Amino acid sequence: MASPQSPGSTPMLELAGAPNVAHVFVIFGASGDLAKRKIYPCLWLLHRDGLLPEGTRFIGYARSALTTEEHRSRVAPFLEKSKDDDAMKQKFLETCSYMQGSYTEAGAFDKLRAEIERLEDAMAPEQPSNRIFYLALPPQIFMAVTGNVK
C-alpha cells in the first residue's frame, strides 16, 4: 500500500511484511514491440519515480535468440529520459535480464524457474518472494504459457 505523500516529496512504496522480500517481474514476449514500446518504458518510469520496491528484478523471456546486452540495447531507446537520468537509466537496465526459450516446452520453464530462484536467493535468501508475470503475447499463446508457469 502506498503511503500518502506530501507535495514535492519523492514517492516511496511501502510493503507489508518482511523488508527483505524479493520481487521478480517476468515479461513474456519481451523481444516484441509491445514490451519494448510500452511495458519496459512504464516499468522504467515506475523505477525512476521510486514506485517499485528496492531491488526489483526484471526477466525478459521470449523465443528470440538474444543476449541480455542485446535485449537491453533494443529496449534502451524507448526509455524516456532527461539529461539527469543517465545513471538511473543504466541502473534500471542492469536490473533487466533476458532469457530465450520456448513457450510450450516444460524444460524451458524449468530453466526460467531456476533463474527466478537464483535471483530470489541472491536478493533475500530463505525469505518469501513476490513473482509477477506479464504476458505481452498473442492470446493464442496464453494457455501454453500459463500452463507451464508453476
Secondary structure as GFF3:
##gff-version 3
##sequence-region A 1 150
A	DSSP	beta_strand	22	28	.	.	.	ID=ss1
A	DSSP	alpha_helix	33	34	.	.	.	ID=ss2
A	DSSP	pi_helix	35	39	.	.	.	ID=ss3
A	DSSP	alpha_helix	40	48	.	.	.	ID=ss4
A	DSSP	beta_strand	57	62	.	.	.	ID=ss5
A	DSSP	alpha_helix	68	75	.	.	.	ID=ss6
A	DSSP	three_ten_helix	76	78	.	.	.	ID=ss7
A	DSSP	alpha_helix	86	94	.	.	.	ID=ss8
A	DSSP	beta_strand	96	100	.	.	.	ID=ss9
A	DSSP	alpha_helix	106	123	.	.	.	ID=ss10
A	DSSP	beta_strand	129	135	.	.	.	ID=ss11
A	DSSP	alpha_helix	139	148	.	.	.	ID=ss12
###
